[in-house]
């Protein structure tokens, strides 16, 4: 006999002993004088003994679910959700007596609750599918789906399901006392579906005062039970959603869906966010005459179809005006949004905003992160909520235009505060906002003001380059350049040709294209008298000449640029008037950067002493100012100087620091270059395994950034290593990764 059967037998024996005591008490009365309370207790205890006998028999024979009272609806097809089932069972096995499954309509709350309930019945009968399943002696189902569920309805469901119809005939007060005794007599699970629609407040009071050992499990779209263990249900995972689509396809006889490749079905998953009801609706629609996968996807994106009324109509009616306003502007954000952004764009302020966000979170219409600092929290939408909200906003064109205008103003101000070339300490703030920023840029370019879109993009372009968004940068920069030419905006044409277009071409080895872009920009900046633009273009042109091998021309340009930046910075420090004054232009980091560029050039020219001297002249100041990227550039050059001098230990120390700093600022091209130099040093130190590993890491970065010349150089060295040390490299790396 297993442990569950033994426990049930012990419980049965105890119930039999109590029944014997009650029967002995009853024997002292005549049939007419026996107290009503004792009659009721005898009836309840006899039924409990019968129920326990059936459970013990089921546990002993391995029968599934026999003898356990329940009124559950039929068990339907259920796919996935293993992690969520485990979480619900964990909650039900805990000391919590009230568990709440929350989420938007159609996300699968009822299906999950039913599946868990059937598993609980099976475990209660002694045949659990797995050890973490909660055990109950019976399950009572009460649904508010098609009616306004009252406490009286709930009590009746308990009494009738547990086979005490007499209790259901009593007045409400006595009925409640009788049901409490029933729920105290065994471990029962009371499952209340669609709890958010219940208007009878005594139902919540009853659930929150449920007698042990029974428990309640509710499903709800709106958070109403403060003391409940809450489980926020999200959409199906990608693999689960694709499995459900195929199951539904098989059920309705659509072989094309059942056998479709994942890539074909993925748009359905993305459009529904993995909501089971929407997935089933979509599959059913595809089967209809005149419908196809494309037409159904369009309907989902545009919130067309009765599925949206089913999921959202009642929720929309329940929202306050402030919550509606917030929900309508949320689709403008390409990704999650901060509280500050929502406040500015919805024009909902302070306590009203807190109330609106609170209601939207409670109703699972908005998802929020859990940071303790409210300013750091991010708010996002499920794809179906996004489609519904977008449709509501589209119906009010005036409000949509005002919202977009507010978006532009907010992100223009945000990009000024957090973007730019010397703002890396604020780049962590840009990271979660980048998709929103680029959405605003594209909107400006499509609807105006075009130049504002250019300015916002330019402000975040340095962040995008540093964090490795190179392909996206070049596409957007080319688009900005085309728009600037169309507007005959020569200054913006020159600005974008210098950065980031010229810079990107240089880094990817397209030196001729890079030189043409930057030289044209330099000519324009000189003609316009823009000192900042001239200095920036000269520096970039000097670096192009350096990589091409025209070292003398590169030295002339870099020395001119360094002299210019030093003079501007000295004027700022000394308080002298500077007609070219510009905070960015006078920033000492310009001096640090160009000094490191010149030192790198002198290194390649063989002038090691001046290269070292230049670096040491600015290193302490750069460290003091906490300029990690510039410190990395400087110590990288110093590491290369030490390497050239044969001081390998010192070279490794400096280059390791450069790598660490580049990793901190998350600059992939700098990380790759540092890895490459360190690998070369490791080779000379005889550390072949360390060198191989660093070469492989550098190669991965170069390939991702599409820098073919550097990737080929690393591949060549790896091939050479493979030939010279075949046994070692074979042990280090799988054959398909070796050149």
C-alpha positions as CSV (number, residue, x, y, z in Angstrom):
1,X,0.0,0.0,0.0
2,X,1.4,3.4,-1.0
3,X,1.7,6.4,1.4
4,X,-1.4,8.1,0.1
5,X,-3.5,5.0,0.6
6,X,-2.1,4.6,4.2
7,X,-3.0,8.2,5.0
8,X,-6.5,7.8,3.6
9,X,-7.0,4.6,5.7
10,X,-5.9,6.4,8.8
11,X,-8.4,9.2,8.1
12,X,-11.1,6.6,7.4
13,X,-10.4,4.8,10.7
14,X,-10.6,8.1,12.6
15,X,-13.9,9.0,10.9
16,X,-15.3,5.6,11.8
17,X,-14.4,6.1,15.5
18,X,-16.0,9.5,15.5
19,X,-19.1,8.0,13.8
20,X,-19.3,5.3,16.5
21,X,-19.2,7.9,19.2
22,X,-22.0,9.9,17.5
23,X,-24.1,6.8,17.1
24,X,-23.7,5.9,20.8
25,X,-24.8,9.4,21.7
26,X,-27.9,9.1,19.4
27,X,-28.8,5.7,20.9
28,X,-29.6,7.6,24.2
29,X,-32.5,9.3,22.5
30,X,-35.8,8.2,21.0
31,X,-36.4,8.9,17.3
32,X,-38.6,11.9,18.3
33,X,-36.3,13.4,20.9
34,X,-32.9,13.2,19.1
35,X,-31.5,16.8,18.7
36,X,-31.5,18.2,15.1
37,X,-27.8,19.1,15.5
38,X,-26.9,15.5,16.2
39,X,-29.0,14.2,13.3
40,X,-27.1,16.5,10.9
41,X,-23.7,15.5,12.3
42,X,-24.6,11.9,12.0
43,X,-25.6,12.4,8.3
44,X,-22.4,14.3,7.5
45,X,-20.2,11.8,9.2
46,X,-21.8,8.7,7.6
47,X,-21.4,10.3,4.1
48,X,-17.8,11.1,5.0
49,X,-17.1,7.5,5.9
50,X,-18.7,6.3,2.6
51,X,-16.6,8.8,0.6
52,X,-13.4,7.8,2.4
53,X,-14.1,4.1,1.9
54,X,-14.4,4.8,-1.8
55,X,-11.2,6.7,-1.9
56,X,-9.3,4.0,0.0
57,X,-10.6,1.5,-2.5
58,X,-9.6,3.7,-5.4
59,X,-6.1,4.2,-4.0
60,X,-5.7,0.5,-3.4
61,X,-6.8,-0.5,-6.9
62,X,-5.2,2.3,-8.8
63,X,-8.6,3.6,-10.1
64,X,-8.5,7.2,-11.3
65,X,-10.7,9.7,-9.5
66,X,-13.4,7.3,-8.4
67,X,-15.3,8.1,-5.3
68,X,-14.4,11.8,-5.2
69,X,-17.2,14.3,-5.5
70,X,-17.0,17.0,-8.1
71,X,-19.1,19.0,-10.5
72,X,-16.4,20.0,-12.9
73,X,-17.1,20.6,-16.6
74,X,-15.7,18.1,-19.1
75,X,-12.0,18.1,-19.4
76,X,-10.9,19.6,-22.7
77,X,-7.7,19.5,-24.8
78,X,-4.8,21.0,-22.8
79,X,-1.4,21.9,-24.2
80,X,1.7,22.8,-22.3
81,X,1.6,25.1,-19.2
82,X,3.7,22.7,-17.1
83,X,5.5,25.5,-15.3
84,X,2.2,27.3,-14.5
85,X,0.6,24.1,-13.3
86,X,3.5,23.5,-11.0
87,X,3.1,27.1,-9.6
88,X,-0.6,26.6,-8.9
89,X,0.0,23.3,-7.2
90,X,2.8,24.9,-5.2
91,X,0.3,27.6,-4.0
92,X,-2.3,25.0,-3.2
93,X,0.1,22.9,-1.2
94,X,1.3,26.0,0.8
95,X,-0.4,27.4,3.8
96,X,-2.3,29.8,1.6
97,X,-6.0,29.0,1.5
98,X,-6.8,31.3,-1.4
99,X,-5.1,31.2,-4.8
100,X,-5.9,33.5,-7.7
101,X,-5.1,32.9,-11.4
102,X,-5.1,36.3,-13.1
103,X,-4.8,37.5,-16.7
104,X,-6.6,39.0,-19.6
105,X,-9.6,37.3,-21.2
106,X,-8.7,34.4,-23.4
107,X,-5.3,33.8,-21.9
108,X,-6.3,30.3,-20.6
109,X,-7.1,30.9,-16.9
110,X,-10.2,28.6,-16.9
111,X,-8.4,25.8,-18.8
112,X,-5.5,26.0,-16.5
113,X,-7.7,25.9,-13.4
114,X,-9.7,22.9,-14.7
115,X,-6.6,21.0,-15.6
116,X,-5.2,21.6,-12.1
117,X,-8.5,20.6,-10.5
118,X,-8.6,17.3,-12.4
119,X,-5.0,16.6,-11.3
120,X,-6.0,17.3,-7.7
121,X,-8.8,14.8,-8.0
122,X,-6.5,12.2,-9.4
123,X,-4.0,12.8,-6.6
124,X,-6.8,12.7,-4.0
125,X,-7.8,9.3,-5.3
126,X,-4.3,8.1,-4.7
127,X,-2.9,8.1,-8.3
128,X,-1.0,11.4,-8.7
129,X,0.7,12.0,-12.0
130,X,3.7,13.6,-10.2
131,X,4.7,14.2,-6.6
132,X,4.1,18.0,-6.6
133,X,0.4,17.8,-7.2
134,X,-2.0,19.1,-4.4
135,X,-4.4,16.5,-3.1
136,X,-8.1,17.2,-2.4
137,X,-11.1,15.1,-1.3
138,X,-13.3,16.8,-3.9
139,X,-13.7,19.8,-6.1
140,X,-16.6,22.2,-6.3
141,X,-17.0,24.3,-9.4
142,X,-18.9,27.7,-9.4
143,X,-18.8,29.8,-12.5
144,X,-19.9,33.4,-13.0
145,X,-19.5,33.1,-16.7
146,X,-23.2,33.2,-17.6
147,X,-24.8,34.6,-14.5
148,X,-24.2,37.0,-11.6
149,X,-22.9,34.5,-9.0
150,X,-24.1,35.1,-5.4
151,X,-23.0,33.6,-2.1
152,X,-26.2,31.6,-2.1
153,X,-25.3,30.1,-5.5
154,X,-21.8,29.2,-4.2
155,X,-23.1,27.6,-1.0
156,X,-25.7,25.6,-3.0
157,X,-23.0,24.3,-5.3
158,X,-20.9,23.1,-2.3
159,X,-23.9,21.4,-0.6
160,X,-25.2,19.6,-3.7
161,X,-21.7,18.5,-5.0
162,X,-20.9,17.0,-1.6
163,X,-24.3,15.3,-1.6
164,X,-26.0,17.3,1.1
165,X,-29.0,18.7,-0.7
166,X,-30.8,19.3,2.6
167,X,-28.4,22.0,3.5
168,X,-29.2,23.8,0.2
169,X,-32.8,24.1,1.3
170,X,-32.0,26.0,4.5
171,X,-32.0,29.8,5.0
172,X,-28.8,31.6,4.0
173,X,-27.4,31.9,7.6
174,X,-28.0,28.2,8.4
175,X,-26.8,27.2,4.9
176,X,-23.5,29.0,5.4
177,X,-23.0,27.3,8.8
178,X,-23.7,23.9,7.3
179,X,-21.3,24.5,4.3
180,X,-18.6,25.7,6.7
181,X,-18.9,22.4,8.6
182,X,-18.7,20.5,5.3
183,X,-15.6,22.3,4.2
184,X,-14.1,21.7,7.6
185,X,-14.8,18.0,7.4
186,X,-12.4,17.4,4.5
187,X,-9.9,19.0,2.2
188,X,-12.1,20.4,-0.6
189,X,-11.2,22.7,-3.4
190,X,-13.7,25.4,-4.2
191,X,-13.0,26.7,-7.7
192,X,-14.7,30.1,-8.6
193,X,-14.4,31.0,-12.3
194,X,-14.7,34.6,-13.7
195,X,-14.5,36.1,-10.2
196,X,-14.2,39.7,-11.6
197,X,-17.8,39.7,-12.7
198,X,-19.2,38.9,-9.2
199,X,-21.0,41.8,-7.6
200,X,-22.0,40.1,-4.4
201,X,-19.3,41.2,-2.0
202,X,-20.1,38.5,0.5
203,X,-18.6,35.9,-1.9
204,X,-15.2,37.5,-1.5
205,X,-15.7,37.7,2.3
206,X,-16.6,34.0,2.4
207,X,-13.6,33.0,0.3
208,X,-11.2,35.0,2.5
209,X,-12.6,33.3,5.6
210,X,-12.6,29.8,4.2
211,X,-12.3,27.1,6.9
212,X,-9.3,24.7,7.0
213,X,-8.4,22.3,5.4
214,X,-10.4,23.4,2.4
215,X,-9.0,26.0,-0.1
216,X,-10.3,28.2,-2.9
217,X,-8.9,28.7,-6.4
218,X,-10.3,31.6,-8.4
219,X,-9.8,32.8,-12.0
220,X,-10.1,36.6,-12.6
221,X,-9.3,39.3,-15.0
222,X,-9.1,41.8,-12.2
223,X,-7.2,41.7,-9.0
224,X,-9.8,41.8,-6.2
225,X,-8.5,39.5,-3.5
226,X,-5.8,41.1,-1.4
227,X,-4.8,38.0,0.6
228,X,-4.6,35.6,-2.3
229,X,-1.5,33.9,-3.6
230,X,-1.6,35.4,-7.1
231,X,-0.3,33.8,-10.3
232,X,-0.2,36.1,-13.3
233,X,-0.9,34.0,-16.4
234,X,0.9,35.0,-19.6
235,X,0.5,33.7,-23.1
236,X,1.7,30.3,-24.2
237,X,5.4,29.9,-24.9
238,X,6.3,29.7,-28.6
239,X,6.7,25.9,-28.7
240,X,3.4,25.5,-26.8
241,X,1.5,27.9,-29.0
242,X,2.7,26.2,-32.2
243,X,1.7,22.8,-30.7
244,X,-1.8,24.2,-29.9
245,X,-2.1,25.5,-33.5
246,X,-1.3,22.0,-34.8
247,X,-3.6,20.3,-32.4
248,X,-6.4,22.6,-33.5
249,X,-5.5,22.1,-37.1
250,X,-5.8,18.3,-36.7
251,X,-9.1,18.7,-34.8
252,X,-10.8,20.7,-37.6
253,X,-9.1,18.7,-40.4
254,X,-6.7,21.3,-41.7
255,X,-3.7,19.2,-42.6
256,X,-1.9,22.3,-44.0
257,X,-1.9,23.9,-40.5
258,X,-1.0,20.6,-38.8
259,X,2.0,20.1,-41.0
260,X,3.1,23.7,-41.5
261,X,6.7,24.8,-40.8
262,X,7.3,26.8,-37.6
263,X,8.2,29.9,-39.6
264,X,4.8,29.9,-41.2
265,X,2.9,29.6,-37.9
266,X,5.1,32.1,-35.9
267,X,3.2,35.2,-37.1
268,X,0.1,33.8,-35.5
269,X,1.9,33.3,-32.2
270,X,3.3,36.8,-32.4
271,X,-0.1,38.4,-33.3
272,X,-1.9,36.7,-30.4
273,X,0.9,36.8,-27.8
274,X,0.2,33.1,-27.3
275,X,-3.4,33.6,-26.0
276,X,-5.0,30.2,-26.4
277,X,-8.5,31.5,-27.1
278,X,-7.3,33.9,-29.9
279,X,-5.2,31.1,-31.4
280,X,-8.2,28.8,-31.5
281,X,-10.3,31.5,-33.0
282,X,-7.7,32.3,-35.6
283,X,-7.4,28.6,-36.6
284,X,-11.2,28.4,-36.9
285,X,-11.3,31.6,-39.0
286,X,-8.7,30.3,-41.4
287,X,-10.9,27.3,-42.2
288,X,-13.8,29.7,-43.2
289,X,-14.5,30.2,-46.9
290,X,-12.7,33.3,-48.3
291,X,-10.3,33.4,-45.3
292,X,-6.5,32.7,-45.2
293,X,-3.7,33.0,-42.8
294,X,-2.9,36.5,-44.1
295,X,-6.5,37.8,-43.8
296,X,-6.8,36.4,-40.2
297,X,-3.4,38.0,-39.3
298,X,-4.6,41.3,-40.6
299,X,-7.8,41.0,-38.6
300,X,-5.8,40.3,-35.4
301,X,-3.5,43.3,-36.0
302,X,-6.4,45.6,-36.7
303,X,-8.6,44.3,-33.8
304,X,-11.3,43.1,-36.1
305,X,-13.5,40.2,-35.1
306,X,-15.8,39.1,-32.3
307,X,-12.8,37.7,-30.4
308,X,-11.9,41.3,-29.3
309,X,-15.4,42.0,-28.1
310,X,-15.4,38.8,-26.1
311,X,-12.0,39.5,-24.5
312,X,-12.1,43.3,-24.0
313,X,-15.7,44.8,-24.2
314,X,-16.5,44.4,-20.6
315,X,-13.0,45.5,-19.4
316,X,-13.2,48.6,-21.5
317,X,-16.6,49.5,-20.0
318,X,-15.1,49.2,-16.5
319,X,-12.2,51.5,-17.1
320,X,-12.1,55.1,-15.7
321,X,-11.6,57.9,-18.2
322,X,-8.0,58.3,-17.1
323,X,-7.3,54.6,-17.5
324,X,-8.8,54.6,-21.0
325,X,-6.7,57.6,-22.0
326,X,-3.5,55.8,-20.8
327,X,-4.5,52.6,-22.5
328,X,-5.2,54.4,-25.8
329,X,-1.7,56.0,-26.0
330,X,0.2,52.9,-25.0
331,X,0.3,51.4,-28.5
332,X,2.4,54.4,-29.7
333,X,5.3,52.9,-27.7
334,X,7.1,50.3,-29.8
335,X,8.1,48.6,-26.6
336,X,7.7,49.2,-22.9
337,X,7.3,52.7,-21.5
338,X,8.4,54.5,-18.4
339,X,5.9,56.2,-16.0
340,X,7.3,59.6,-17.0
341,X,6.8,58.9,-20.7
342,X,3.2,57.7,-20.1
343,X,2.5,60.8,-18.0
344,X,3.7,63.2,-20.6
345,X,2.1,61.5,-23.6
346,X,-1.3,60.7,-22.0
347,X,-1.4,64.1,-20.2
348,X,-2.6,62.3,-17.1
349,X,-0.9,63.5,-14.0
350,X,0.2,62.5,-10.5
351,X,-2.5,60.6,-8.5
352,X,-4.8,60.3,-11.5
353,X,-2.0,58.5,-13.3
354,X,-1.3,56.3,-10.4
355,X,-5.0,55.3,-10.2
356,X,-5.1,54.7,-14.0
357,X,-2.0,52.5,-14.0
358,X,-3.2,50.7,-10.9
359,X,-6.5,49.8,-12.5
360,X,-4.9,48.7,-15.8
361,X,-2.4,46.5,-13.8
362,X,-5.2,45.0,-11.7
363,X,-7.2,44.2,-14.8
364,X,-4.1,42.6,-16.5
365,X,-4.5,45.1,-19.4
366,X,-1.0,46.4,-18.8
367,X,2.0,44.5,-17.6
368,X,4.5,46.2,-15.2
369,X,8.0,45.4,-14.0
370,X,8.7,45.1,-10.2
371,X,11.4,47.7,-9.5
372,X,11.0,49.3,-6.1
373,X,11.7,52.7,-7.6
374,X,8.5,53.8,-9.5
375,X,10.5,55.8,-11.9
376,X,12.4,52.7,-13.1
377,X,9.3,50.6,-13.7
378,X,8.4,49.7,-17.3
379,X,4.9,49.2,-18.6
380,X,4.0,47.1,-21.6
381,X,1.0,45.6,-23.5
382,X,0.1,42.1,-24.6
383,X,-0.1,42.0,-28.4
384,X,-3.9,41.6,-28.3
385,X,-4.3,44.5,-25.9
386,X,-2.1,46.5,-28.2
387,X,-4.2,45.8,-31.2
388,X,-7.4,46.6,-29.3
389,X,-6.0,49.8,-27.9
390,X,-4.6,50.9,-31.3
391,X,-8.1,50.5,-32.8
392,X,-9.6,52.7,-30.0
393,X,-7.0,55.4,-30.7
394,X,-7.5,55.2,-34.5
395,X,-11.1,56.0,-34.0
396,X,-10.1,59.4,-32.5
397,X,-7.7,61.0,-35.1
398,X,-7.4,64.2,-33.2
399,X,-6.3,62.5,-30.0
400,X,-3.8,60.4,-32.0
401,X,-2.1,63.5,-33.6
402,X,-1.9,65.2,-30.1
403,X,-0.4,62.0,-28.6
404,X,2.2,61.7,-31.4
405,X,3.1,65.4,-31.0
406,X,3.6,64.8,-27.3
407,X,5.8,61.7,-28.1
408,X,8.0,63.8,-30.3
409,X,8.4,66.5,-27.7
410,X,9.2,63.9,-24.9
411,X,11.8,61.9,-26.9
412,X,13.4,65.0,-28.3
413,X,14.0,66.2,-24.8
414,X,15.0,62.7,-23.7
415,X,17.6,62.4,-26.5
416,X,19.1,65.8,-25.5
417,X,19.5,64.7,-21.9
418,X,20.7,61.2,-22.5
419,X,22.2,61.1,-26.0
420,X,25.2,62.7,-27.6
421,X,28.9,61.7,-27.9
422,X,29.9,62.1,-24.3
423,X,26.9,60.6,-22.5
424,X,27.9,57.0,-22.0
425,X,27.1,57.2,-18.3
426,X,23.5,57.8,-19.3
427,X,23.4,55.1,-22.0
428,X,21.7,52.6,-19.7
429,X,18.7,54.9,-19.8
430,X,18.6,54.8,-23.6
431,X,18.7,51.0,-23.8
432,X,15.1,50.2,-22.9
433,X,13.9,53.3,-24.8
434,X,15.7,52.8,-28.1
435,X,12.7,51.1,-30.0
436,X,10.4,54.0,-28.8
437,X,13.0,56.6,-29.9
438,X,13.4,55.0,-33.4
439,X,9.6,54.8,-33.8
440,X,9.4,58.5,-33.1
441,X,12.2,59.2,-35.6
442,X,10.4,57.2,-38.3
443,X,7.1,59.0,-37.5
444,X,8.9,62.4,-37.8
445,X,10.4,61.4,-41.1
446,X,7.0,60.3,-42.4
447,X,4.8,63.1,-41.0
448,X,7.2,65.9,-40.0
449,X,9.0,67.7,-38.5
450,X,11.7,66.0,-40.5
451,X,14.7,67.8,-39.0
452,X,13.5,67.0,-35.5
453,X,13.7,63.3,-36.5
454,X,17.2,63.8,-37.8
455,X,18.3,65.5,-34.5
456,X,16.8,62.8,-32.3
457,X,18.5,60.0,-34.4
458,X,21.8,61.9,-34.4
459,X,21.7,62.2,-30.6
460,X,21.3,58.4,-30.1
461,X,23.6,57.3,-33.0
462,X,26.7,57.2,-30.8
463,X,24.9,55.0,-28.3
464,X,23.8,52.7,-31.2
465,X,27.3,52.5,-32.6
466,X,28.9,51.8,-29.2
467,X,26.3,49.1,-28.4
468,X,26.8,47.4,-31.8
469,X,23.5,48.3,-33.6
470,X,25.6,48.9,-36.7
471,X,23.3,47.6,-39.4
472,X,20.4,49.6,-38.1
473,X,22.6,52.7,-37.8
474,X,23.7,52.6,-41.4
475,X,20.2,52.0,-42.7
476,X,18.8,55.0,-40.7
477,X,21.8,57.2,-41.5
478,X,21.3,56.6,-45.2
479,X,17.7,57.5,-44.9
480,X,18.5,60.6,-42.9
481,X,21.0,61.6,-45.6
482,X,18.5,61.1,-48.4
483,X,15.9,63.3,-46.5
484,X,18.5,66.0,-45.9
485,X,19.4,66.1,-49.6
486,X,15.7,66.3,-50.5
487,X,15.3,69.2,-48.1
488,X,18.6,70.8,-49.4
489,X,19.8,70.8,-45.9
490,X,23.6,70.9,-46.6
491,X,24.7,71.0,-43.0
492,X,22.8,67.8,-42.1
493,X,24.1,66.2,-45.3
494,X,27.6,67.0,-44.2
495,X,26.9,65.9,-40.6
496,X,25.6,62.5,-41.5
497,X,28.3,61.9,-44.1
498,X,30.9,62.4,-41.4
499,X,29.1,60.5,-38.7
500,X,28.0,57.8,-38.7
501,X,28.2,57.0,-42.4
502,X,31.9,57.8,-43.0
503,X,32.8,56.3,-39.6
504,X,30.9,53.1,-40.4
505,X,32.5,52.7,-43.9
506,X,36.0,53.1,-42.3
507,X,35.4,50.5,-39.6
508,X,34.1,48.0,-42.2
509,X,37.1,48.6,-44.4
510,X,35.4,50.6,-47.1
511,X,38.2,53.3,-47.0
512,X,37.5,54.8,-50.4
513,X,33.9,55.3,-49.7
514,X,34.7,56.6,-46.2
515,X,37.2,59.2,-47.6
516,X,34.7,60.5,-50.2
517,X,32.0,61.0,-47.6
518,X,34.2,62.7,-45.0
519,X,36.1,64.8,-47.5
520,X,32.8,66.2,-48.9
521,X,31.6,66.9,-45.4
522,X,34.8,68.7,-44.5
523,X,34.5,70.9,-47.5
524,X,30.9,71.9,-46.5
525,X,31.8,72.5,-42.9
526,X,34.7,74.7,-43.9
527,X,32.5,76.6,-46.3
528,X,29.8,77.1,-43.5
529,X,32.5,78.1,-41.0
530,X,31.4,75.3,-38.5
531,X,34.5,74.8,-36.3
532,X,33.0,71.8,-34.6
533,X,32.2,70.1,-37.9
534,X,35.6,70.9,-39.3
535,X,37.4,69.4,-36.3
536,X,35.3,66.3,-36.2
537,X,35.7,65.7,-40.0
538,X,39.5,66.2,-39.8
539,X,39.8,63.7,-37.0
540,X,37.8,61.1,-39.0
541,X,39.8,61.8,-42.2
542,X,43.0,61.4,-40.3
543,X,41.9,58.0,-39.0
544,X,41.0,57.0,-42.6
545,X,44.5,58.0,-43.8
546,X,46.0,56.0,-40.9
547,X,44.2,52.8,-41.9
548,X,45.0,53.3,-45.5
549,X,48.7,53.7,-44.7
550,X,49.1,57.4,-45.6
551,X,50.7,58.0,-42.2
552,X,52.2,61.5,-42.9
553,X,48.8,62.9,-44.0
554,X,47.1,61.2,-41.0
555,X,49.7,62.8,-38.6
556,X,49.1,66.3,-40.0
557,X,45.3,66.1,-39.7
558,X,45.4,64.5,-36.2
559,X,47.9,67.1,-34.9
560,X,45.9,69.9,-36.3
561,X,42.8,68.5,-34.7
562,X,44.5,68.0,-31.3
563,X,45.9,71.5,-31.3
564,X,42.4,72.9,-32.0
565,X,40.7,70.9,-29.2
566,X,43.5,71.7,-26.7
567,X,43.2,75.4,-27.5
568,X,39.4,75.3,-27.0
569,X,39.7,73.4,-23.8
570,X,42.5,75.7,-22.4
571,X,40.2,78.7,-23.2
572,X,37.4,77.2,-21.2
573,X,39.7,76.3,-18.3
574,X,41.2,79.8,-18.2
575,X,37.9,81.6,-18.6
576,X,38.9,83.2,-21.9
577,X,36.3,84.3,-24.5
578,X,35.9,81.6,-27.2
579,X,33.9,82.7,-30.3
580,X,33.6,79.0,-31.1
581,X,32.5,78.1,-27.6
582,X,30.5,74.9,-27.5
583,X,30.2,72.6,-24.5
584,X,30.8,69.5,-26.6
585,X,33.6,71.1,-28.5
586,X,35.4,72.2,-25.3
587,X,34.9,68.9,-23.6
588,X,38.3,67.4,-22.5
589,X,37.3,64.0,-23.8
590,X,37.9,65.4,-27.3
591,X,41.5,65.9,-26.2
592,X,41.7,62.4,-24.7
593,X,40.3,60.8,-27.8
594,X,42.4,62.5,-30.4
595,X,45.5,62.1,-28.2
596,X,44.9,58.3,-28.2
597,X,44.3,58.4,-32.0
598,X,47.6,60.3,-32.6
599,X,49.5,58.0,-30.2
600,X,48.2,54.9,-32.0
601,X,49.4,56.5,-35.3
602,X,52.8,57.3,-33.8
603,X,53.0,53.7,-32.6
604,X,52.6,52.5,-36.2
605,X,55.2,55.0,-37.4
606,X,57.7,53.5,-34.9
607,X,57.7,56.5,-32.6
608,X,57.1,54.5,-29.4
609,X,58.5,57.1,-27.0
610,X,56.2,59.9,-28.1
611,X,53.3,57.6,-28.3
612,X,53.9,56.5,-24.7
613,X,54.5,60.1,-23.6
614,X,51.2,61.3,-25.1
615,X,49.3,58.6,-23.3
616,X,50.8,59.1,-19.9
617,X,50.2,62.9,-20.2
618,X,46.4,62.4,-20.2
619,X,45.8,59.1,-18.5
620,X,45.6,60.4,-14.9
621,X,43.1,63.1,-16.0
622,X,41.0,60.6,-18.0
623,X,40.9,58.3,-15.0
624,X,40.0,61.2,-12.7
625,X,37.0,62.1,-14.9
626,X,35.8,58.5,-15.0
627,X,35.9,58.4,-18.8
628,X,36.0,54.7,-19.2
629,X,36.0,54.6,-23.0
630,X,38.8,57.1,-23.4
631,X,40.9,55.4,-20.6
632,X,40.4,52.1,-22.5
633,X,41.7,53.7,-25.8
634,X,44.7,55.2,-23.9
635,X,45.8,52.0,-22.0
636,X,45.2,50.0,-25.2
637,X,47.8,52.1,-27.0
638,X,50.1,51.7,-24.0
639,X,49.7,48.0,-24.0
640,X,50.6,47.9,-27.7
641,X,53.7,50.1,-27.1
642,X,54.8,47.7,-24.3
643,X,54.2,44.7,-26.6
644,X,56.3,46.3,-29.3
645,X,59.0,46.8,-26.7
646,X,58.9,43.1,-25.7
647,X,57.5,43.9,-22.3
648,X,54.8,41.2,-22.5
649,X,53.7,41.1,-18.9
650,X,53.1,44.9,-18.8
651,X,51.4,44.7,-22.3
652,X,49.0,42.0,-21.1
653,X,48.1,44.1,-18.0
654,X,47.3,47.2,-20.0
655,X,45.4,45.3,-22.7
656,X,43.5,43.3,-20.1
657,X,42.4,46.6,-18.5
658,X,41.4,47.9,-21.9
659,X,39.2,44.8,-22.5
660,X,37.6,45.1,-19.1
661,X,36.7,48.8,-19.7
662,X,35.3,48.1,-23.1
663,X,33.2,45.3,-21.6
664,X,31.9,47.8,-19.0
665,X,30.9,50.3,-21.6
666,X,29.5,47.4,-23.7
667,X,31.3,48.4,-27.0
668,X,31.6,45.3,-29.1
669,X,34.2,46.6,-31.7
670,X,36.4,47.7,-28.8
671,X,36.0,44.4,-27.1
672,X,36.9,42.5,-30.3
673,X,40.0,44.6,-30.9
674,X,41.2,44.2,-27.3
675,X,40.6,40.4,-27.5
676,X,42.6,40.3,-30.7
677,X,45.6,42.1,-29.2
678,X,45.5,40.0,-26.1
679,X,45.4,36.8,-28.1
680,X,48.5,37.9,-30.0
681,X,50.3,38.6,-26.7
682,X,49.1,35.2,-25.3
683,X,50.7,33.5,-28.3
684,X,54.0,35.1,-27.6
685,X,53.7,34.0,-24.0
686,X,53.1,30.4,-25.1
687,X,49.5,30.3,-23.8
688,X,48.1,28.7,-26.9
689,X,44.8,27.7,-25.4
690,X,44.1,31.2,-24.0
691,X,45.1,32.7,-27.4
692,X,42.7,30.4,-29.2
693,X,39.8,31.2,-27.0
694,X,40.3,35.0,-27.4
695,X,40.7,34.7,-31.1
696,X,37.4,32.8,-31.3
697,X,35.6,35.4,-29.2
698,X,37.1,38.3,-31.4
699,X,36.0,36.5,-34.5
700,X,32.4,36.2,-33.3
701,X,32.3,39.9,-32.7
702,X,33.9,40.8,-36.1
703,X,31.4,38.6,-37.9
704,X,28.4,40.0,-36.1
705,X,29.5,43.6,-36.8
706,X,30.3,42.7,-40.5
707,X,34.0,43.7,-40.4
708,X,35.3,41.3,-43.0
709,X,39.0,42.4,-43.1
710,X,39.5,41.8,-39.4
711,X,37.5,38.6,-39.4
712,X,39.6,37.2,-42.2
713,X,42.8,38.2,-40.3
714,X,41.6,36.2,-37.3
715,X,40.5,33.3,-39.4
716,X,44.0,33.1,-41.0
717,X,45.7,33.1,-37.6
718,X,43.3,30.4,-36.4
719,X,44.1,28.3,-39.5
720,X,47.8,28.7,-38.8
721,X,47.3,27.7,-35.2
722,X,45.3,24.7,-36.2
723,X,48.2,23.5,-38.5
724,X,50.9,24.1,-35.9
725,X,49.0,22.7,-32.9
726,X,46.4,20.2,-34.2
727,X,46.2,18.1,-31.1
728,X,45.7,21.1,-28.8
729,X,43.2,23.0,-31.0
730,X,41.2,19.8,-31.6
731,X,40.9,19.4,-27.8
732,X,39.8,23.0,-27.4
733,X,37.2,23.4,-30.1
734,X,34.8,21.2,-32.1
735,X,36.0,20.5,-35.7
736,X,33.1,22.4,-37.4
737,X,34.3,25.6,-35.6
738,X,37.8,25.3,-36.9
739,X,39.0,27.0,-40.1
